[in-house]
Amino acid sequence: MHDVDPRSARRSNSALASDLASNPFRVDRDRVAASPFFARLGGVTQVVSSTGSGLLVHNRLTHSLKVAQAARAIAERLRARPELAGVLEKLGGCDPDVVEAASLAHDLGHPPFGHLGEQVLDRIARHRFGLSDGFEGNAQSFRIVTTTDVRGPSALGLDLTVAVRAAMLKYPWARLAYPAPHPRDLAVPPRGAAEPADAPGTGSAKFSAYVTELEDVVQARAFYTGRVEPWQQTVEASVMDTADDIAYAIHDLEDFHRVGVLQHATVSAELTTWSEEAAGLASLSATELAAQERRPGRSLEILRRRLHAKDDWAVHDDAFAEAVAKVRDELVGGLLSVPFDGSVEAEQAVAGFSGRWTRRLVDSVGVVEEPTTRSGHVVLAVPQWHEVQVLKFVHRRFVLLRPDLALHQRGQARLLTALVEALEQWATDRHEADRLPRRLHDLVELASAEYAALARTDPSALVGATGEAPSGPDAVRALARGRAVVDFVASLTDNQAAALLDALSGRTGQLWTDAFVL
């Protein structure tokens, strides 16, 4: 008789009729892939929507598939190295099926319009609804697989294994109170754990669980107690996180080359100027550098200094310079040297760039038994770590900071804000309570039970922006209603969000469409 792997434990021993695999971690992978929340990602923006660009670009679904592909490749490579076997076992294991399942699930909670939607919903959740832990895409993903997806055996989450749930915890802490002591109070906090500089007292900038899911976090992490630090990712979470960085660094550049946004001249000027004037730029004061920020080379110098300030354990000036040269040669001298025109040659150039870089980065991954607090156990080699920073810089500097993108996103922010307000008004209209969308009604009932339980057992978990816990059942119900509205909006596609607001605003004559089967 074989011993049961404690990492394969679930909350329930019940199986689903749709569970076809015998391996429990493959079952998890299949449950995630069959979830409507996963299918929804095909209609959720990565950076810009396909309708906004007019061309085929990555969405959250294709991004998740590529993260899973890279994560599985990393896990298989690490397991194939005999010298790492003891370390991986000591740290809790590295199963390719686990990292694949976690990678497919990692973006389930991303709301309409990508990171912009995440920021809008967080602001509304905290300031309008008084939810102390606001909204965070990673925490929403964990809430889906443990609570709001109804496809599991008990209609309460997907009932995934301990290992996969733990591998989803990219930031294994809550915004404010868990674990104790909180990682934001460490001398050097883990990446994402520190409070935003412009919002002191609001808790960690990034986190992977709301107060309503802390019991699941504790259960998922129990096996790893004594193997990894309470604030540290599991090895499998670290693999997923690294794969996410790799996919983000490469595929977004690919998209914006296709669209024609990433221009050869501007990228070349930035990288070449910094390479030629590095010594002079390094001698500028912070004030002088800020005053010249729009000139070529200056933004890259700001990045170099920021890396020294945040990640001095990893950054090396020689490696940074070599990374800039490598990206310049491959990106400016290669991919961007010929505009994308949809030809066979252009498609092959994109495929070649993506394939070479993905393999280069995946092949460079290693394991560190005792990493710094700013790093996971799974790390890129020094040259490749710097290359990823430069690739991500190019994307941010020449795409995300564009005024035309900001214009588009401001409209999306107003849309989401108006949609939340309209749904809240509907949910609080006692004359229309019986005609709420059934899904929203069910989410209100679910959150009401959760928040009522917290009010009885741990009222401090519900302390909001006022610094006080809600008093009385009506106040608790209001918190629950706010969480339910946020859950509901976060579960929509971009097009569903826009169409639903049109309907609620009386701007459409359509009735029976997918957007309204809610």
NORJO-V507819 format. One record per pair of residues at least 24 apart in sequence whose C-alpha atoms are under 10 Angstrom apart, sorted by the first residue. I is the first residue (numbers start at 1). J is the second residue. Records with the same first field share a line. If there is no record, write none. Layout:
BEGIN
I = J  J
END
This chain:
BEGIN
5 = 163
6 = 161  162  163  223
7 = 92  93  98  161  162  163  164  165  166  220  221  222  223  224
8 = 98  160  161  162  163  164
9 = 159  160  161  162  163  219  220
10 = 158  159  160  161  162  163  165  219  220
11 = 146  153  154  158  159  160  161  162  216  219  220
12 = 152  153  154  159  160  161
13 = 153  159
14 = 152  153  154  159
15 = 152  153  159
16 = 151  152  153  154  158
17 = 153
23 = 97
24 = 97  98  160  161  164
25 = 95  96  97  98  99  100  101  102  160  161  162  163  164
26 = 96  97  98  100  101
27 = 97  101  160  161
28 = 97  98  100  101  102  105  158  159  160  161  163  164  165
29 = 97  98  99  100  101  102  103  104  105  160  164
30 = 101  104
31 = 101  105  145  151  152  158  159  160
32 = 101  102  103  104  105  106  108  145  149  151  158  160
33 = 65  101  104  105
34 = 151
35 = 105  108  144  145  149  150  151  152  158
36 = 108  149  150  151  491
37 = 105  107  108  109  110  141  144  145  148  149  491  492  493
38 = 64  104  105  106  107  108  109
39 = 108  493
40 = 108  110  111  112  491  492  493  494
41 = 107  108  109  110  111  112  491  492  493  494
42 = 493  494
43 = 112  113  492  493  494  495  496
44 = 110  111  112  113  114  491  492  493  494  495  496
45 = 110  111  112  113  114  115  116  117  493  494
46 = 110  112  113  114  115  248  252
47 = 113  114  115  116  252  255  256  399  400  405  409
48 = 113  114  252  255  256  400  405  408  409
49 = 112  113  114  494  495
51 = 495
52 = 405  408
53 = 255  256  258  259  260  261
54 = 259
55 = 255  256  258  259
56 = 255  258  259
57 = 251  252  254  255  256  258  259
58 = 251  252  254  255
59 = 113  114
60 = 104  107  108  110  113  114
61 = 104  105  107  108
62 = 104  251
63 = 103  104  107  244  247  248  251  252
64 = 100  102  103  104  105  106  107  108  243  244  247
65 = 100  103  104  105  247
66 = 103  104  243  244  246  247  248  251
67 = 99  100  102  103  104  106  239  240  241  242  243  244  245  246  247  248
68 = 96  97  99  100  101  102  103  104  105  106  239  240  243  244  247
69 = 99  100  103  104  243  247
70 = 99  100  103  239  240  242  243  244  246  247  358  359  361  362
71 = 96  97  98  99  100  101  102  103  104  236  237  238  239  240  241  242  243  244  246  247  362
72 = 96  97  98  99  100  101  103  236  239  240  243  362
73 = 99  100  239  243  359  362  363
74 = 99  236  239  240  242  243  359  361  362  363  364  365  366  378
75 = 99  100  235  236  239  240  362  365  378
77 = 362  363  364  365  366
78 = 239  363  365  366  367  378
81 = 366
84 = 366  367  368  369
87 = 367  368  369
88 = 235  236  367  368  369  377
89 = 227  235
90 = 224  226  227  228  369
91 = 224  225  226  227  228  229  234  235  236  369  377
92 = 163  223  224  225  226  227  228  234  235  236
93 = 163  224  227  234  235  236
94 = 163  167  234  235  236  237  238  239
95 = 163  164  235  236
96 = 236  239
97 = 164  236
98 = 161  162  163  164  165  166  167  168  236  237  240
99 = 163  164  167  168  235  236  237  238  239  240  241  243
100 = 164  167  236  239  240
101 = 160  163  164  165  167  168  240
102 = 160  163  164  165  166  167  168  169  170  236  237  239  240  241
103 = 164  167  168  236  237  239  240  241  243  244
104 = 168  240
105 = 138  141  142  144  145  164  165  167  168
106 = 137  138  139  140  141  142  145  167  168  169  170  237  240  241  244
107 = 137  138  139  140  141  142  168
108 = 137  138  139  140  141  142  143  144  145  490  491
109 = 135  136  137  138  139  140  141  142  143  144  145  487  490  491
110 = 136  137  138  139  140  141  490  491  492  493
111 = 135  136  137  140  416  486  487  488  489  490  491  492  493  494  497
112 = 412  416  489  490  491  492  493  494  495  496  497  498
113 = 409  412  413  416  490  492  493  494  495  497
114 = 409  494
116 = 406  409  410  412  413  416
117 = 409  412  413  415  416  417  489  490  494
118 = 413  490
119 = 413
120 = 412  413  414  416  417
121 = 413  416  417  420  486  487  489  490
122 = 486
123 = 417
124 = 416  417  420  421  482  486
125 = 420  479  482  483  485  486
126 = 202  464  465  482
127 = 464  465  466
128 = 420  421  465  479  482
129 = 424  464  465  478  479  480  481  482  483  485  486
130 = 462  463  464  465  466  467  470  478  479  482  483
131 = 210  461  462  463  464  465  478  479  480  482  483
132 = 175  176  202  203  210  211  461  462  463  464  465  466  467  469  479
133 = 174  175  176  177  202  203  204  207  209  210  211  212  461  462  463  464  465
134 = 175  202  210  464  482  483  486
135 = 175  206  207  209  210  483  486  487  490
136 = 175  205  206  207  208  209  210
137 = 206  207  208  209  490
138 = 168  169  170  171  172  206  207  208  209  210
139 = 168  169  170  171  172  173  174  175  206  207  208  209  210  211  213
140 = 207  208  209  210  213  486  487  490  491
141 = 168  169  208  209
142 = 166  168  169  208  209  210  213  216  217
143 = 208  209  210  212  213  214  216  487
144 = 487  491
146 = 213  216  217
147 = 212  213  216  446  447
148 = 442  443  446  447  487  488  491
156 = 446
160 = 220
161 = 220
162 = 216  217  218  219  220  221  222  223  224
163 = 220  221  223  224  234  236  237
164 = 220  236  237
165 = 216  217  219  220  221  237
166 = 216  217  218  219  220  221  222  223  224  233  234  235  236  237
167 = 220  221  233  234  235  236  237  238  239  240  241
168 = 208  220  233  234  236  237  238  240  241
169 = 207  208  209  217  220  221  232  233  234  236  237  238  240  241
170 = 206  207  208  209  231  232  233  234  236  237  238  239  240  241  376
171 = 204  206  207  208  209  231  232  233  237  241
172 = 206  207  208  209  217  218  221  230  231  232  233  234  237
173 = 204  206  207  208  209  210  211  214  217  230  231  232  233
174 = 203  204  206  207  208  209  210  211  212  213  214  217
175 = 202  203  204  205  206  207  208  209  210  211
176 = 201  202  203  204  207  210  211  461
177 = 203  204  211  460  461
178 = 209  210  211  214  217  218  230  231
179 = 214  218  230  231
180 = 230  231
181 = 230  231
182 = 230  231
183 = 230  231  232  373
184 = 231
186 = 373
187 = 373
188 = 310  311  372  373  374
189 = 231  372  373  374
190 = 231  232  233  372  373  374  375  376
191 = 310  311  373  374  375  376
192 = 374
193 = 231  374
201 = 465
202 = 464  465
210 = 461
211 = 450  451  454  458  461  462
212 = 447  450  451  453  454  461  462
213 = 450
228 = 369  370  377
229 = 370  373
231 = 373
232 = 371  372  373  374  375  376  377
233 = 375  376  377  378
234 = 376  377  378
235 = 367  368  369  376  377  378
236 = 376  377  378
237 = 376  377  378
238 = 367  375  376  377  378  379
239 = 365  366  367  376  377  378  379
240 = 378
241 = 376  378  379
242 = 361  362  365  376  378  379  380
243 = 358  361  362  365
245 = 361  385  388  389  392
246 = 357  358  359  361  362  380  384  385  388  391  392
247 = 354  357  358  361
248 = 388  391  392  395
249 = 354  357  358  387  388  389  390  391  392  393  394  395
250 = 353  354  355  357  358  388  391  392  395
251 = 350  353  354  358  395
252 = 391  392  395  396  399
253 = 331  335  350  354  391  392  394  395  396  398  399
254 = 335  336  350  351  353  354  395
255 = 350
256 = 340  395  398  399
257 = 335  336  338  339  340  350
258 = 336  339  340  341  342  346  347  350
259 = 339  340  341
260 = 336  339  340  341
261 = 398  399  402
262 = 336  339  394  395  398  399
263 = 332  336  337  339  398  399
264 = 331  332  333  334  335  336  337  338  339
265 = 332  336  337
266 = 296  332  398
267 = 296  297  328  331  332  336  394  395  397  398
268 = 296  297  328  329  331  332  333  336  337
269 = 295  296  297  328  332
270 = 294  295  296  297  298  299  300  301  324  328  394  397
271 = 296  297  298  299  300  301  321  324  325  327  328  329  332  390  394
272 = 296  297  324  325  328  332
273 = 297  298  300
274 = 298  299  300  301  321  324  325
275 = 300  301  321  322  324  325  328
277 = 301
278 = 321
299 = 393  394  397
300 = 324  390  393  394  397
303 = 389  390  393
304 = 386  389  390
307 = 386  389
310 = 374
311 = 372  374  375
312 = 374
313 = 371  372  373  374  375
314 = 372  374  375  381  382  385  386
315 = 382  383  385  386
316 = 382  383  386
317 = 386
318 = 383
319 = 382  383  384  385  386  387
320 = 382  383  384  385  386  387  389  390
321 = 383  386  387  390
322 = 383  386  387
323 = 382  383  384  385  386  387  388  389  390  391
324 = 386  387  389  390  391
325 = 387  390
326 = 383  384  387  390
327 = 387  388  390  391  394
328 = 390  391
330 = 356  357
331 = 391  394
357 = 384  387  388
360 = 384
361 = 385  387  388
412 = 494  497  498
415 = 497  498  501  502
416 = 489  490  494  497  498  501
418 = 501  504  505
419 = 485  489  497  498  500  501  502  504  505
420 = 482  485  486  488  489  497  501
421 = 485
422 = 485  500  501  504  505
423 = 482  485  486  488  489  500  501  504
424 = 478  481  482  484  485  486
426 = 504
427 = 481  482  484  485
428 = 478  481
436 = 518
437 = 488  516  517  518
438 = 517  518
439 = 484  488  517  518
440 = 481  484  485  486  487  488  489  518
441 = 481  484  485  488
442 = 484  488
443 = 480  481  483  484  485  486  487  488
444 = 477  478  479  480  481  482  483  484  485  487  488
445 = 477  480  481  484
446 = 480  481  483  484
447 = 476  477  479  480  481  482  483  484  485  487
448 = 473  476  477  478  479  480  481  483  484
449 = 476  477  480
450 = 476  480
451 = 476  477  478  479  480  481  483
452 = 476  477  479  480
488 = 518
492 = 518
END
